[in-house]
Amino acid sequence: MSISSISSYNTALLQWQGQQLKSTGTSSSSSSSSSSLSSLLSSSNSMTSQLSSMVELTKYAMESMGLSDNSRVTFSQITKYREQLLSSFNDSVKSGLSEIGVSNPENITFTLDKDGKLTASSSDASDQKAAQAWLDANPSIGTDLRSALTSAGVDASTSVNMKVSSTGKLTVLNTAQTAIQTALDSSSDLSTKLRAALKEMGVDLSTPMNFTLNADGQLEVSGESEQADAINEWLKKNPDLAQKLTAQLKTQNVDSSAVSLRLGATGNVQVSVSNSELTNAQAVLSKSTLGSTINSGLNSLGVDADVKFTLQVNTDGSVTVVSDSADKAKIQQFFDDNPALVKQYQQIEALSGLDDARKAMQIAPSEMRKRIEVESMAAWWSGSDSSSSYFGSYSDGSMSVLAGLNLSV
């Protein structure tokens, strides 16, 4: 990463104007650095004065780098520090812009209440916040979903949880089934014990075996099996799995008649909870186009990290985003919400100006003394050629700090 600058030269010397420094420390040091730059840029000051100002600006750079006044620093170190700041800034901008939107809509769970309000839930806090804001701005989606479900005979009091696929298909989630399965998975030893017992009985689990709870709360084989009696007797003597399942049914308020278990050759037992209301809801959602609306809406929230825009620092220290992108307002809000990032950009801008000043003043000591002694030196700093204040141009995921031209012919 490199910082490019556009400058106007006259006799190998550059005049700077309009650059502001924002100190990372006390207000007095900020005032000192700003005053020093003003002195450096003033066309009426001598080279001696401008050299003194350059020293003050170097102190500002050292302060930004966290160095004490009695430390030593080279312009190469300052430049390297500026490059590090710029790299960190670019990474933060790219990451921040991507987080404006929803990184993965498929990982968000949507809950529809009886009043037709949709609530987003996700393990990713930023995704949840962005999705909820979009849902709140588009309340008709939830009300239309609830209206369609009610028209299909789904009880209005039924809370519906769903997810949306990358193709815009809405899938109803059986939360009770998910909770029970999670509980059974946490006691995987029960599945292992049952499989071992079935193996000893010569049961072939290449075709999964199903189980249900009887009226006494005991598991028993569902369907035809030559070893059914032996298996049921073993299940009666080893009730741990049945007790675990029964406890979860009570917690989830699910009737035992709606539940079945299946055990295959590998893995834990799999629970199935039938729910006619959710089945009817899925039938309605499978025909709905609102899933596509949700998916496309959430995907439109993000900002491309390679978006092009320009940053301009205002007199109050804020920045203004200049861009032809449709996401200009989002980018502006991003910087408004991240003052620390704006401060970092101001440091980069200031250090870029200092580096340009250093390059322009690289003349031989003898020539410098000669010029200082000549009163006409002031005229050397004056004239119409000048560069305006710096601005940041963001393109292809990187920020370049440029000095704008302000030429008079």
C-alpha distance (Angstrom), angle and dihedral (degrees) to the residues before:
residue distance angle dihedral
M1 . . .
S2 3.76 . .
I3 3.77 133.9 .
S4 3.76 112.8 -125.8
S5 3.78 121.7 -158.5
I6 3.78 134.1 -167.9
S7 3.77 113.1 -149.0
S8 3.77 139.9 166.2
Y9 3.78 116.6 -126.4
N10 3.78 130.8 -163.7
T11 3.81 118.7 -174.5
A12 3.80 89.1 -14.2
L13 3.81 92.0 -59.5
L14 3.78 130.1 108.3
Q15 3.78 132.1 -147.5
W16 3.79 116.9 -151.0
Q17 3.77 127.1 -161.8
G18 3.78 141.2 172.6
Q19 3.81 97.6 22.5
Q20 3.81 115.8 146.6
L21 3.77 125.8 -159.4
K22 3.78 122.3 -151.9
S23 3.81 111.7 -157.9
T24 3.78 120.0 -139.7
G25 3.78 90.3 -150.7
T26 3.78 136.8 42.0
S27 3.77 126.0 -12.3
S28 3.79 89.9 -114.1
S29 3.79 92.7 58.2
S30 3.77 89.7 46.6
S31 3.77 90.8 52.6
S32 3.79 90.7 47.0
S33 3.79 94.1 51.9
S34 3.79 92.7 45.7
S35 3.80 90.9 48.7
S36 3.79 90.9 48.5
L37 3.75 92.2 53.3
S38 3.79 90.9 48.1
S39 3.78 88.1 52.9
L40 3.77 91.3 48.5
L41 3.78 91.2 50.7
S42 3.76 96.6 43.8
S43 3.78 113.9 109.6
S44 3.83 90.8 -152.9
N45 3.81 98.1 60.4
S46 3.79 125.6 90.7
M47 3.77 124.6 -116.3
T48 3.80 88.3 -106.9
S49 3.77 89.3 59.2
Q50 3.77 91.6 45.4
L51 3.80 91.9 50.5
S52 3.79 88.6 52.4
S53 3.77 88.7 51.1
M54 3.78 89.9 50.6
V55 3.80 88.8 57.8
E56 3.80 90.0 52.8
L57 3.79 90.5 50.0
T58 3.78 90.3 51.3
K59 3.80 88.2 53.4
Y60 3.79 87.5 54.5
A61 3.79 90.1 53.1
M62 3.81 90.3 49.9
E63 3.79 90.0 50.2
S64 3.81 90.2 51.8
M65 3.80 88.6 50.9
G66 3.81 91.7 50.5
L67 3.81 94.1 -113.8
S68 3.79 124.4 144.7
D69 3.82 122.8 -118.3
N70 3.81 92.4 -105.7
S71 3.81 92.8 54.0
R72 3.77 124.9 103.3
V73 3.77 124.0 -125.4
T74 3.79 135.0 174.7
F75 3.76 127.7 -146.2
S76 3.79 86.5 -116.1
Q77 3.81 89.3 59.5
I78 3.79 90.8 47.8
T79 3.79 90.4 50.4
K80 3.80 91.1 48.7
Y81 3.80 90.6 49.9
R82 3.81 89.9 50.4
E83 3.81 89.9 51.5
Q84 3.80 90.1 51.5
L85 3.80 90.5 50.6
L86 3.79 90.6 49.0
S87 3.80 93.0 49.3
S88 3.81 90.7 49.4
F89 3.80 90.4 46.5
N90 3.82 92.9 52.2
D91 3.80 92.2 48.1
S92 3.80 91.2 49.7
V93 3.80 92.7 48.5
K94 3.80 94.0 49.1
S95 3.79 91.9 46.5
G96 3.80 93.2 44.1
L97 3.79 95.1 48.9
S98 3.80 91.4 50.2
E99 3.80 90.3 51.8
I100 3.80 92.0 55.2
G101 3.78 87.5 78.9
V102 3.80 133.0 40.0
S103 3.80 114.3 -75.6
N104 3.81 95.3 -159.0
P105 3.83 120.9 7.2
E106 3.81 89.5 -175.1
N107 3.81 91.0 69.3
I108 3.80 93.7 56.8
T109 3.80 121.5 97.2
F110 3.80 116.4 -148.7
T111 3.79 120.2 -155.6
L112 3.80 119.7 -161.2
D113 3.81 115.0 -158.0
K114 3.80 128.6 -158.0
D115 3.82 91.8 -91.6
G116 3.79 93.7 54.6
K117 3.79 97.5 -104.8
L118 3.81 116.6 144.6
T119 3.81 119.3 -145.6
A120 3.80 122.6 -166.3
S121 3.80 122.5 -142.7
S122 3.81 127.5 -176.3
S123 3.80 140.6 152.9
D124 3.81 85.5 -126.2
A125 3.81 105.5 77.9
S126 3.81 94.6 -160.8
D127 3.81 91.7 50.6
Q128 3.79 90.8 49.2
K129 3.81 92.7 49.2
A130 3.81 94.1 48.1
A131 3.80 93.4 45.2
Q132 3.79 93.4 48.0
A133 3.79 91.8 49.5
W134 3.80 89.8 52.9
L135 3.81 92.7 47.1
D136 3.81 91.1 49.4
A137 3.81 88.8 52.1
N138 3.83 90.2 51.0
P139 3.84 104.8 42.4
S140 3.81 93.6 156.1
I141 3.82 90.6 75.4
G142 3.80 92.1 65.9
T143 3.79 95.1 42.1
D144 3.82 91.0 48.8
L145 3.81 90.7 51.0
R146 3.79 92.6 49.9
S147 3.80 91.1 46.9
A148 3.82 91.3 52.5
L149 3.82 91.8 48.7
T150 3.80 92.8 48.5
S151 3.80 91.1 49.4
A152 3.82 88.5 53.9
G153 3.80 91.6 53.8
V154 3.79 99.2 -101.5
D155 3.80 109.7 148.5
A156 3.80 109.7 -104.6
S157 3.80 89.7 -136.0
T158 3.82 91.1 61.5
S159 3.79 110.4 108.1
V160 3.80 109.2 -142.8
N161 3.80 122.6 -153.4
M162 3.78 117.9 -166.6
K163 3.78 146.7 162.4
V164 3.78 130.8 -147.1
S165 3.81 122.9 -132.8
S166 3.80 126.9 -140.8
T167 3.81 87.4 -99.9
G168 3.81 92.2 54.4
K169 3.81 97.6 -103.9
L170 3.81 116.7 146.7
T171 3.80 115.9 -140.0
V172 3.79 121.9 -166.3
L173 3.80 114.2 -130.6
N174 3.78 121.1 -140.1
T175 3.80 96.6 -144.6
A176 3.80 94.1 -178.3
Q177 3.80 90.7 54.3
T178 3.80 91.3 47.5
A179 3.82 92.2 50.7
I180 3.80 93.3 48.6
Q181 3.80 92.2 47.2
T182 3.80 90.8 51.1
A183 3.79 90.1 52.7
L184 3.80 92.7 49.5
D185 3.81 91.2 47.4
S186 3.80 89.0 55.2
S187 3.82 87.6 61.5
S188 3.78 97.6 46.4
D189 3.81 90.7 151.1
L190 3.82 88.2 74.7
S191 3.81 90.3 59.9
T192 3.79 91.3 46.0
K193 3.81 91.1 50.8
L194 3.82 92.5 49.9
R195 3.81 93.1 48.3
A196 3.81 91.5 50.1
A197 3.81 91.1 51.4
L198 3.80 92.1 49.3
K199 3.81 90.6 49.1
E200 3.81 90.5 54.7
M201 3.81 88.3 52.9
G202 3.80 89.9 53.2
V203 3.79 94.8 -111.8
D204 3.82 113.4 161.6
L205 3.81 108.4 -139.6
S206 3.80 94.9 -175.3
T207 3.78 80.0 101.6
P208 3.85 105.1 49.7
M209 3.81 117.9 -118.0
N210 3.81 122.1 -134.0
F211 3.80 127.7 -143.7
T212 3.81 134.6 -170.5
L213 3.79 135.8 -173.5
N214 3.80 116.6 -106.3
A215 3.78 126.8 -147.2
D216 3.81 90.5 -84.8
G217 3.80 92.3 55.6
Q218 3.81 93.3 -107.3
L219 3.79 125.0 133.3
E220 3.77 116.8 -118.7
V221 3.78 136.9 172.5
S222 3.78 115.4 -84.9
G223 3.78 115.2 -146.4
E224 3.82 133.0 3.1
S225 3.82 120.3 -24.9
E226 3.80 131.8 152.3
Q227 3.80 90.4 -143.2
A228 3.85 94.6 44.9
D229 3.83 94.8 116.8
A230 3.80 93.6 48.8
I231 3.77 92.2 45.1
N232 3.82 93.4 48.7
E233 3.80 90.2 48.6
W234 3.81 90.5 52.7
L235 3.83 91.1 47.8
K236 3.81 89.7 51.5
K237 3.81 91.2 53.6
N238 3.82 92.0 44.0
P239 3.83 104.5 45.8
D240 3.83 97.9 159.9
L241 3.82 95.7 104.4
A242 3.82 92.1 45.7
Q243 3.81 91.4 49.1
K244 3.81 91.6 49.0
L245 3.79 90.7 50.9
T246 3.82 93.9 45.5
A247 3.80 91.9 51.9
Q248 3.80 90.7 52.9
L249 3.81 92.5 48.3
K250 3.76 89.1 55.0
T251 3.81 91.9 49.0
Q252 3.81 92.4 49.5
N253 3.82 93.3 40.6
V254 3.81 92.0 -123.7
D255 3.80 124.1 151.6
S256 3.82 113.8 -120.6
S257 3.80 91.0 -130.9
A258 3.82 89.3 66.9
V259 3.81 94.2 56.4
S260 3.79 134.3 82.8
L261 3.80 135.0 168.2
R262 3.79 129.8 -143.4
L263 3.80 128.0 -164.2
G264 3.78 122.6 -166.9
A265 3.79 135.0 -177.6
T266 3.82 91.7 -78.9
G267 3.79 138.6 21.2
N268 3.77 132.7 27.9
V269 3.77 126.7 -48.4
Q270 3.81 111.1 -78.6
V271 3.79 119.9 -136.7
S272 3.78 125.4 -146.9
V273 3.81 122.0 -164.5
S274 3.79 115.6 -169.8
N275 3.81 117.0 -147.3
S276 3.79 119.0 174.7
E277 3.80 92.5 -163.6
L278 3.79 91.9 56.7
T279 3.81 91.0 44.1
N280 3.80 89.8 54.7
A281 3.81 90.3 45.6
Q282 3.81 91.1 53.1
A283 3.80 90.3 51.8
V284 3.81 89.4 55.3
L285 3.80 95.3 45.4
S286 3.80 92.6 47.7
K287 3.80 88.2 63.0
S288 3.80 95.2 43.5
T289 3.80 124.3 99.5
L290 3.81 92.0 -157.8
G291 3.81 90.3 94.0
S292 3.80 89.1 65.0
T293 3.79 89.1 48.4
I294 3.82 91.3 53.7
N295 3.80 93.9 44.8
S296 3.80 95.6 48.6
G297 3.81 91.7 42.6
L298 3.81 94.0 53.9
N299 3.79 92.9 43.9
S300 3.81 90.1 53.6
L301 3.81 92.4 60.0
G302 3.79 97.0 76.0
V303 3.79 126.4 89.2
D304 3.80 120.3 -134.5
A305 3.80 108.3 -113.6
D306 3.81 88.6 -139.3
V307 3.80 93.8 57.8
K308 3.82 114.4 135.2
F309 3.78 121.3 -125.8
T310 3.80 141.7 140.4
L311 3.80 127.0 -127.0
Q312 3.78 120.6 -147.0
V313 3.81 121.7 -173.5
N314 3.81 115.2 -132.3
T315 3.80 126.5 -146.8
D316 3.81 90.8 -103.2
G317 3.81 91.2 56.5
S318 3.81 96.0 -104.7
V319 3.79 122.4 119.6
T320 3.78 131.3 -125.4
V321 3.79 120.6 -146.2
V322 3.79 115.5 -139.0
S323 3.79 114.1 -168.1
D324 3.79 144.4 133.2
S325 3.80 89.7 -139.3
A326 3.78 119.6 119.1
D327 3.82 85.5 -131.1
K328 3.81 94.1 61.1
A329 3.82 93.4 114.0
K330 3.82 91.3 50.3
I331 3.80 91.5 50.1
Q332 3.81 91.1 48.3
Q333 3.79 90.9 50.6
F334 3.81 89.9 48.4
F335 3.81 91.8 58.6
D336 3.83 92.1 40.8
D337 3.80 87.9 55.9
N338 3.82 94.0 46.9
P339 3.83 109.5 56.9
A340 3.81 91.6 162.2
L341 3.81 89.6 60.7
V342 3.80 90.7 48.2
K343 3.80 89.2 51.9
Q344 3.80 89.9 51.1
Y345 3.80 90.3 52.3
Q346 3.81 90.1 50.7
Q347 3.80 89.3 54.4
I348 3.81 90.6 50.9
E349 3.78 90.4 48.7
A350 3.80 92.8 49.4
L351 3.81 94.4 46.9
S352 3.80 89.6 48.7
G353 3.80 89.8 55.7
L354 3.79 90.9 48.6
D355 3.79 91.4 52.0
D356 3.80 92.1 50.7
A357 3.80 89.6 49.0
R358 3.79 91.0 51.2
K359 3.81 91.9 50.9
A360 3.79 92.6 49.4
M361 3.82 92.9 51.4
Q362 3.81 95.4 50.8
I363 3.81 98.3 118.5
A364 3.78 129.8 132.2
P365 3.86 116.2 -80.4
S366 3.80 91.4 -122.2
E367 3.77 90.7 53.1
M368 3.79 90.5 46.5
R369 3.84 91.8 52.8
K370 3.77 90.7 48.2
R371 3.76 92.1 50.8
I372 3.79 92.9 46.8
E373 3.80 89.6 54.7
V374 3.76 93.1 52.7
E375 3.79 114.2 85.4
S376 3.75 90.9 -152.9
M377 3.76 86.0 69.4
A378 3.80 89.0 98.8
A379 3.78 90.4 63.6
W380 3.77 88.5 55.0
W381 3.82 88.6 64.7
S382 3.77 95.3 44.2
G383 3.75 130.6 72.7
S384 3.73 136.5 93.5
D385 3.80 98.5 -77.6
S386 3.78 110.2 98.8
S387 3.77 143.5 134.5
S388 3.77 120.1 -121.1
S389 3.79 125.7 -133.6
Y390 3.76 118.8 -56.3
F391 3.79 123.8 -95.9
G392 3.78 133.1 -172.9
S393 3.77 121.5 -120.8
Y394 3.84 113.7 -160.5
S395 3.81 116.7 -161.0
D396 3.81 136.0 147.3
G397 3.80 90.9 6.9
S398 3.82 95.6 -54.9
M399 3.80 137.0 96.8
S400 3.81 122.5 -137.0
V401 3.80 120.5 -168.1
L402 3.79 111.0 -138.5
A403 3.79 134.2 -176.0
G404 3.76 108.5 -135.0
L405 3.80 119.5 -134.1
N406 3.78 123.0 -113.6
L407 3.79 105.1 -179.8
S408 3.76 131.4 172.8
V409 3.81 119.8 -165.7
